[in-house]
């Protein structure tokens, strides 16, 4: 793995799987976002019957001062791939990697600018839906005064934070962190971890859902930049992650906490809590 990297695997069955793990110094491996937004920021459309599945394990493999290298697992029967990128607004076509290719290096990038990517595959049966999107930031090697795993130059250049609700982007803003403080906001997540998660290093609760970033990562395995991690609130703040945990004792990652086939929304909002969620 190139020097100075951080990465985070897609969370699996245990909160520990959400921890970005430090590697040797200089490059940032970034968070895999889920679910994949379309141009509007909403969830991706499911694959059509008979169409191939979206490429899997789409990820940032490396980054340097002016490039990001992406990778993905080969799709059997692929005729080619379509790679798209955005910095803000709508996605635009970036490249059409060939059938045998499983990497692509995006060059000429600017440090501190956050680039978001998605990928689909073409086969004889048609086109797949889009993969989960990933974010990448060009990384500058150099002095790391506070030992948080990212260079002073990267901390000063910063990155973009996107706040979501049930996977839909609500706002995006740019953040920097203090190169002399390993944990700028004192929330228990280092600035390096926050950069890998694309959370706000200056704010303990990035998405304002009532749960700290550290608790979302370390305890609940919920998404610290999505205030409705399980997508069950239907826009109602009463079922944002913090309310689920602190008010109702329901899971912020399960739309039907007790598995009774009645969603938490149905039991709490529609039926006024007459059923125990």
C-alpha positions as CSV (number, residue, x, y, z in Angstrom):
1,X,0.0,0.0,0.0
2,X,1.5,3.4,-0.8
3,X,2.8,5.5,2.1
4,X,0.5,7.5,4.4
5,X,-2.8,6.0,3.4
6,X,-6.1,5.7,5.1
7,X,-8.9,3.6,4.0
8,X,-12.3,2.4,5.1
9,X,-14.0,-0.8,4.0
10,X,-17.8,-0.8,3.5
11,X,-19.2,-1.5,7.0
12,X,-20.2,-5.1,7.4
13,X,-21.8,-6.8,10.4
14,X,-19.8,-5.2,13.2
15,X,-19.1,-1.5,14.1
16,X,-15.4,-2.2,14.2
17,X,-15.4,-2.7,10.4
18,X,-16.1,1.0,10.1
19,X,-12.7,2.1,11.5
20,X,-10.3,3.6,9.0
21,X,-7.0,1.9,9.4
22,X,-3.7,3.7,9.1
23,X,-1.2,2.5,6.6
24,X,2.3,3.8,5.7
25,X,2.3,8.0,5.1
26,X,1.3,10.0,1.9
27,X,-1.9,8.7,0.3
28,X,-5.6,8.7,1.2
29,X,-7.8,5.7,0.6
30,X,-11.2,7.1,0.8
31,X,-14.6,6.0,2.0
32,X,-17.0,4.0,-0.1
33,X,-20.3,5.8,0.0
34,X,-23.6,3.9,-0.1
35,X,-26.2,3.9,-1.6
36,X,-25.0,5.4,-4.9
37,X,-26.7,8.6,-5.8
38,X,-27.9,9.5,-9.3
39,X,-27.4,13.1,-10.6
40,X,-30.1,14.3,-8.2
41,X,-28.3,12.7,-5.2
42,X,-30.9,10.0,-4.8
43,X,-30.4,6.2,-4.7
44,X,-29.4,4.5,-7.8
45,X,-32.0,2.6,-9.9
46,X,-31.9,-1.2,-9.5
47,X,-30.5,-3.2,-12.4
48,X,-33.2,-4.1,-14.9
49,X,-34.2,-7.8,-15.3
50,X,-31.6,-9.6,-17.5
51,X,-29.2,-6.7,-17.3
52,X,-25.7,-7.3,-15.7
53,X,-25.2,-6.4,-12.0
54,X,-23.3,-3.2,-11.2
55,X,-19.5,-3.6,-10.8
56,X,-18.5,-4.5,-7.2
57,X,-15.6,-3.4,-5.0
58,X,-15.4,0.0,-6.7
59,X,-12.8,1.8,-4.7
60,X,-9.9,4.3,-4.6
61,X,-6.7,2.4,-4.7
62,X,-4.2,5.2,-4.5
63,X,-3.8,9.0,-4.7
64,X,-1.0,11.5,-5.1
65,X,-0.6,15.2,-5.6
66,X,-2.4,15.3,-8.9
67,X,-4.1,12.0,-9.5
68,X,-6.5,9.4,-8.1
69,X,-6.4,5.7,-9.1
70,X,-9.6,3.8,-9.1
71,X,-10.1,0.0,-9.1
72,X,-13.0,-2.5,-9.4
73,X,-13.6,-6.2,-9.7
74,X,-13.8,-7.6,-13.2
75,X,-17.3,-8.4,-14.5
76,X,-17.7,-11.6,-16.5
77,X,-18.8,-10.9,-20.0
78,X,-18.0,-7.2,-19.9
79,X,-17.8,-5.4,-23.2
80,X,-16.5,-2.2,-21.5
81,X,-17.2,0.2,-18.7
82,X,-18.5,3.7,-18.3
83,X,-16.8,5.8,-15.7
84,X,-18.3,9.2,-14.6
85,X,-17.1,11.9,-12.3
86,X,-18.4,15.0,-10.6
87,X,-17.1,17.7,-8.2
88,X,-20.5,19.4,-7.8
89,X,-23.8,19.2,-9.7
90,X,-24.3,16.5,-12.2
91,X,-22.1,13.6,-13.2
92,X,-20.2,13.8,-16.5
93,X,-18.6,11.1,-18.6
94,X,-14.9,10.7,-17.7
95,X,-13.7,7.5,-19.4
96,X,-14.8,4.3,-21.1
97,X,-12.3,1.6,-19.8
98,X,-12.0,-1.5,-22.0
99,X,-13.5,-4.9,-21.2
100,X,-10.2,-6.2,-19.6
101,X,-9.5,-3.1,-17.6
102,X,-10.1,-3.0,-13.8
103,X,-8.2,0.2,-13.0
104,X,-8.2,3.8,-14.1
105,X,-6.0,6.8,-13.1
106,X,-7.7,10.2,-13.2
107,X,-4.9,12.8,-13.6
108,X,-4.6,16.6,-13.5
109,X,-6.4,16.9,-10.2
110,X,-6.2,19.7,-7.7
111,X,-5.4,19.0,-4.1
112,X,-8.2,19.9,-1.7
113,X,-10.9,19.3,-4.4
114,X,-13.2,16.3,-3.7
115,X,-13.9,14.2,-6.8
116,X,-16.8,11.7,-6.8
117,X,-17.0,8.8,-9.1
118,X,-19.4,6.0,-10.2
119,X,-19.1,3.1,-12.6
120,X,-21.3,0.9,-14.7
121,X,-20.6,-2.0,-17.0
122,X,-21.8,-2.8,-20.6
123,X,-22.4,-6.4,-21.7
124,X,-24.2,-8.1,-24.5
125,X,-27.3,-8.2,-22.2
126,X,-27.2,-4.4,-21.7
127,X,-25.9,-1.9,-19.2
128,X,-25.9,-2.3,-15.5
129,X,-27.0,0.2,-12.9
130,X,-24.3,2.3,-11.3
131,X,-21.9,1.1,-8.6
132,X,-21.8,2.6,-5.2
133,X,-20.0,6.0,-5.6
134,X,-16.6,6.7,-4.1
135,X,-14.9,10.0,-3.3
136,X,-11.2,10.8,-3.9
137,X,-8.9,13.7,-2.9
138,X,-5.5,14.2,-4.4
139,X,-3.0,13.9,-1.6
140,X,0.2,15.9,-0.9
141,X,3.0,14.2,0.9
142,X,5.0,16.2,3.5
143,X,5.4,17.1,7.2
144,X,2.7,15.8,9.5
145,X,3.1,18.1,12.6
146,X,0.3,16.5,14.7
147,X,0.9,12.9,13.7
148,X,-2.7,12.3,12.6
149,X,-1.6,10.5,9.5
150,X,-2.3,13.3,7.0
151,X,0.2,16.0,5.9
152,X,0.0,19.6,7.0
153,X,-0.6,20.5,3.4
154,X,-3.5,18.2,3.0
155,X,-5.1,19.5,6.3
156,X,-4.8,23.0,5.0
157,X,-6.2,22.1,1.5
158,X,-9.1,20.3,3.0
159,X,-12.0,18.4,1.3
160,X,-15.7,18.5,0.8
161,X,-18.3,17.1,3.3
162,X,-21.7,16.1,2.0
163,X,-24.6,15.9,4.4
164,X,-27.2,13.3,3.4
165,X,-30.7,12.2,4.3
166,X,-31.5,8.6,3.4
167,X,-28.8,8.7,0.8
168,X,-29.9,11.9,-0.8
169,X,-27.4,14.8,-0.7
170,X,-28.8,17.9,1.2
171,X,-25.8,20.2,1.3
172,X,-22.1,20.1,0.6
173,X,-19.4,22.4,2.0
174,X,-15.6,22.5,2.2
175,X,-13.6,21.9,5.4
176,X,-10.0,22.1,6.5
177,X,-8.5,20.9,9.8
178,X,-5.8,22.1,12.2
179,X,-2.4,20.8,11.2
180,X,-1.3,21.2,14.9
181,X,-4.2,19.2,16.4
182,X,-4.6,15.5,15.8
183,X,-8.3,15.7,16.6
184,X,-9.5,19.2,15.7
185,X,-13.0,18.8,17.2
186,X,-12.1,16.6,20.1
187,X,-14.7,14.0,19.3
188,X,-12.4,10.9,19.6
189,X,-11.9,10.5,15.8
190,X,-8.6,11.8,14.5
191,X,-8.5,14.2,11.7
192,X,-7.1,11.4,9.6
193,X,-10.1,9.2,10.4
194,X,-12.5,12.1,9.7
195,X,-10.9,12.7,6.3
196,X,-11.2,9.0,5.4
197,X,-14.9,9.1,6.4
198,X,-15.5,12.5,4.8
199,X,-16.9,13.9,8.0
200,X,-16.4,17.4,9.4
201,X,-13.2,17.5,11.5
202,X,-14.4,20.6,13.2
203,X,-17.8,19.4,14.3
204,X,-18.6,16.5,16.7
205,X,-21.9,15.7,15.0
206,X,-21.4,16.2,11.3
207,X,-25.0,15.5,10.2
208,X,-26.7,17.1,13.3
209,X,-28.8,14.0,13.9
210,X,-28.1,13.9,17.7
211,X,-25.4,11.2,17.6
212,X,-21.8,12.1,17.7
213,X,-19.6,11.0,14.8
214,X,-17.6,8.8,17.1
215,X,-20.7,7.1,18.5
216,X,-22.1,6.5,15.0
217,X,-18.8,4.9,13.9
218,X,-17.8,3.0,17.1
219,X,-21.1,2.1,18.6
220,X,-24.0,2.1,16.2
221,X,-22.3,1.5,12.8
222,X,-24.5,4.2,11.3
223,X,-23.5,6.8,8.8
224,X,-22.0,9.9,10.5
225,X,-22.8,12.1,7.4
226,X,-26.3,10.7,6.8
227,X,-29.0,11.7,9.4
228,X,-31.3,8.9,8.3
229,X,-28.9,5.9,7.9
230,X,-31.6,3.3,7.4
231,X,-33.8,5.4,5.2
232,X,-36.9,4.9,7.2
233,X,-37.7,8.5,8.3
234,X,-39.4,9.5,5.1
235,X,-38.2,13.1,5.9
236,X,-39.6,13.0,9.5
237,X,-37.0,14.2,12.0
238,X,-38.6,12.0,14.6
239,X,-36.9,9.0,13.0
240,X,-33.5,10.5,12.3
241,X,-30.7,8.5,13.8
242,X,-30.4,10.3,17.1
243,X,-34.1,10.1,17.8
244,X,-34.2,6.4,17.0
245,X,-31.5,5.8,19.6
246,X,-32.2,8.4,22.2
247,X,-36.0,8.6,22.1
248,X,-37.4,5.3,20.8
249,X,-34.5,2.8,21.4
250,X,-34.8,1.6,17.8
251,X,-31.9,0.8,15.5
252,X,-30.6,3.6,13.3
253,X,-29.5,1.0,10.7
254,X,-32.6,-1.2,10.5
255,X,-35.8,0.2,9.1
256,X,-37.7,-2.6,11.0
257,X,-35.9,-2.9,14.2
258,X,-37.8,-5.8,15.7
259,X,-38.2,-7.7,12.4
260,X,-42.0,-8.0,12.7
261,X,-42.6,-6.8,9.1
262,X,-44.0,-3.5,10.4
263,X,-41.4,-0.7,9.8
264,X,-40.4,1.6,12.6
265,X,-42.1,4.4,10.7
266,X,-45.4,2.4,10.6
267,X,-45.2,1.6,14.3
268,X,-44.1,5.0,15.6
269,X,-45.4,7.5,13.1
270,X,-48.4,6.0,11.4
271,X,-49.7,4.1,14.5
272,X,-48.5,6.6,17.1
273,X,-46.5,4.0,19.0
274,X,-49.4,1.7,19.7
275,X,-47.1,-1.1,18.5
276,X,-43.7,-1.7,20.0
277,X,-41.0,-1.1,17.3
